[in-house]
Amino acid sequence: MQLSEFTYIFLTLCIPFLHYIVRSTSPKKGFSILFAAVIGFNVFLKADNFSFLGIFFMIIYLYRYDKKESFYYLSLSFISFTVGLFNEISINTLKSFVPVLLVSSVFSLMMIGHWFLVDPTISRDGMKNIAKFSMYLSATLSFLVFANFYESNSDFFNLIGNELLNNVIIFLYISAGILSFGSFKALQEKSYTGVMASTGLSYLSLIVSLGASGTLILSI
């Protein structure tokens, strides 16, 4: 998988988190504009009709932000980006969706954490649930690697054996899960500094999950 393809999947999988964050935390419209602008980089990674269609529906979603039907436009944007990806998908790419999903969830947590520092009036419940989701997904991925659902091949690295490579990936996923758990516990603190600590931990979790998922995808 090329870096551009990884980034395209990662940004596309951020769309469901955008919807959940808006529904659960009710941030101001500026957050959706910012997040949508980040997701919009997909059009530079894969400039085809489906990507442009995805951007079109994203713009309509922002325009109709306060309307009930805005969810459907966001869904159509997600479908458009996904269909564009499925035109060139392989079995290994399909298996890579779950590891990339972890990166998307941690990145989304980091985004809303930063926004909270700008607008501390928003609810923390959605942030807590994304942190828990990241924690559980990290544990699931570490188990899947342990159970050899993802069959790694260390020939790509030419340095270490398959067993050691698997152990490294498992350790990274467990570390990402621990950091996500720390982020969740920090959010339970009622003070402003609790969210600051959670955002810092989400940064670390993003780096670790990128290392784990990147290594895993390169090795399968």
C-alpha positions in Angstrom: 0.0 0.0 0.0 1.3 3.4 -1.0 1.4 6.3 1.5 -1.2 8.2 -0.6 -3.6 5.3 -0.4 -3.1 4.9 3.3 -3.8 8.6 3.8 -6.9 8.5 1.6 -8.4 5.6 3.6 -7.4 7.3 6.9 -9.2 10.5 5.9 -12.2 8.8 4.6 -12.6 6.8 7.8 -12.6 10.1 9.7 -16.0 11.0 8.3 -18.0 8.7 10.6 -16.1 10.1 13.6 -16.9 13.7 12.4 -20.6 12.8 12.4 -20.4 11.2 15.8 -18.5 14.1 17.3 -21.0 16.6 16.0 -23.9 14.5 17.3 -22.4 13.8 20.8 -20.5 16.9 21.7 -22.3 19.7 19.6 -19.2 21.8 18.8 -19.6 25.0 16.9 -19.8 24.8 13.1 -16.1 25.9 12.9 -15.0 22.5 14.0 -16.9 20.8 11.2 -15.4 23.3 8.7 -11.9 22.6 10.0 -12.3 18.8 10.0 -14.0 18.8 6.6 -11.1 20.9 5.2 -8.6 18.2 6.4 -10.7 15.4 4.9 -10.9 17.4 1.7 -7.2 16.7 1.0 -8.5 13.4 -0.4 -9.1 15.2 -3.7 -5.4 15.9 -4.0 -4.5 12.3 -3.3 -7.0 10.8 -5.7 -8.3 13.3 -8.2 -11.2 11.4 -9.8 -14.9 11.9 -10.1 -15.8 10.1 -6.9 -13.4 12.3 -4.9 -14.9 15.4 -6.4 -18.4 14.1 -5.7 -17.3 13.4 -2.1 -16.1 17.0 -1.7 -19.4 18.3 -3.3 -21.5 16.4 -0.7 -19.2 17.6 2.1 -19.8 21.2 1.0 -23.5 20.7 0.9 -23.3 19.1 4.4 -21.6 22.3 5.7 -24.1 24.5 4.0 -27.1 22.5 5.4 -25.3 22.0 8.8 -28.2 22.9 11.0 -30.8 20.9 9.0 -31.8 17.4 9.9 -31.0 16.1 6.4 -27.3 17.2 6.8 -26.5 13.6 8.0 -27.5 12.2 4.6 -25.1 14.5 2.7 -22.3 13.5 5.0 -23.2 9.9 4.4 -23.2 10.4 0.6 -19.7 12.0 0.9 -18.4 9.0 2.8 -20.0 6.6 0.2 -18.5 8.6 -2.7 -14.9 8.5 -1.3 -15.3 4.8 -0.4 -16.6 3.8 -3.9 -13.7 5.6 -5.4 -11.4 3.6 -3.3 -13.1 0.2 -4.0 -12.4 0.6 -7.7 -8.7 -0.3 -7.1 -9.0 -2.3 -3.8 -7.2 -5.6 -3.1 -7.6 -8.2 -0.4 -4.7 -6.9 1.6 -6.0 -3.3 1.3 -9.4 -4.5 2.6 -7.7 -6.1 5.6 -5.9 -2.9 6.3 -9.1 -1.0 7.0 -9.2 -2.0 10.6 -5.6 -0.9 11.4 -6.2 2.4 9.6 -9.5 2.8 11.5 -7.5 3.0 14.7 -5.4 5.9 13.4 -8.6 7.7 12.3 -10.2 7.3 15.7 -7.1 8.6 17.6 -6.7 11.5 15.1 -10.4 12.4 15.6 -10.0 12.3 19.4 -7.0 14.6 19.0 -9.0 17.0 16.8 -11.9 17.4 19.2 -9.5 17.6 22.1 -7.9 20.6 20.5 -11.3 22.1 19.8 -12.3 21.7 23.5 -9.3 23.9 24.4 -10.9 26.6 22.2 -14.5 26.0 23.3 -14.5 24.3 26.8 -18.3 24.4 26.9 -18.8 21.3 24.7 -19.6 17.9 26.2 -16.9 15.4 27.0 -19.0 12.3 26.6 -18.3 11.8 22.9 -14.6 12.3 23.5 -14.7 9.7 26.2 -16.4 7.2 23.9 -13.9 7.7 21.1 -11.1 7.1 23.6 -12.7 3.9 24.8 -13.3 2.8 21.2 -9.6 3.4 20.4 -8.6 1.4 23.5 -10.8 -1.6 22.6 -9.8 -1.5 19.0 -6.1 -1.5 20.0 -6.7 -4.5 22.1 -8.6 -6.3 19.3 -5.8 -5.6 16.8 -3.1 -6.9 19.2 -5.1 -10.1 19.6 -5.6 -10.4 15.8 -1.8 -10.1 15.3 -1.2 -12.6 18.1 -3.7 -15.0 16.5 -1.9 -14.6 13.1 -5.0 -13.1 11.4 -2.6 -10.7 9.9 0.3 -12.8 8.5 3.3 -10.6 8.6 6.4 -11.1 6.4 9.6 -9.6 7.7 11.3 -10.0 4.3 10.3 -6.4 3.7 12.5 -5.3 6.6 15.2 -7.9 6.2 16.3 -7.3 9.7 14.2 -9.3 12.1 12.2 -12.6 12.1 8.4 -12.8 11.8 7.9 -13.7 15.4 9.9 -10.8 16.7 8.1 -8.4 14.2 4.7 -9.6 15.5 5.8 -9.0 19.1 6.9 -5.5 18.2 3.5 -4.8 16.6 1.6 -6.3 19.5 3.6 -4.2 21.9 2.9 -1.0 19.9 -0.8 -1.8 19.8 -0.9 -2.5 23.6 0.9 0.8 24.1 -1.6 2.7 22.0 -4.4 1.1 24.0 -2.8 2.1 27.3 -2.4 5.7 26.0 -6.0 5.8 24.9 -7.0 4.5 28.4 -4.9 7.3 29.9 -6.7 9.8 27.7 -10.1 8.4 28.8 -9.1 8.7 32.5 -7.8 12.2 32.0 -11.2 13.2 30.5 -12.8 12.1 33.7 -11.0 14.9 35.5 -13.4 17.9 35.7 -10.7 20.5 35.4 -9.5 22.1 32.1 -6.1 20.5 32.6 -7.7 17.1 32.3 -8.6 17.7 28.6 -5.1 19.2 28.0 -3.6 16.0 29.4 -6.0 13.9 27.3 -5.0 15.8 24.1 -1.3 15.3 24.9 -1.8 11.6 25.4 -3.8 11.4 22.2 -0.8 12.8 20.4 1.4 10.0 21.7 -1.3 7.5 20.9 -1.5 8.8 17.4 2.3 8.4 16.9 2.3 4.9 18.4 -0.8 3.7 16.4 0.7 5.1 13.2 3.9 3.1 13.9 1.9 -0.1 14.7 -0.5 0.1 11.8 2.1 1.3 9.4 4.5 -1.5 10.3 1.6 -4.0 10.1 0.4 -2.9 6.7 3.9 -2.8 5.3 4.5 -6.4 6.5 1.4 -8.1 5.2 
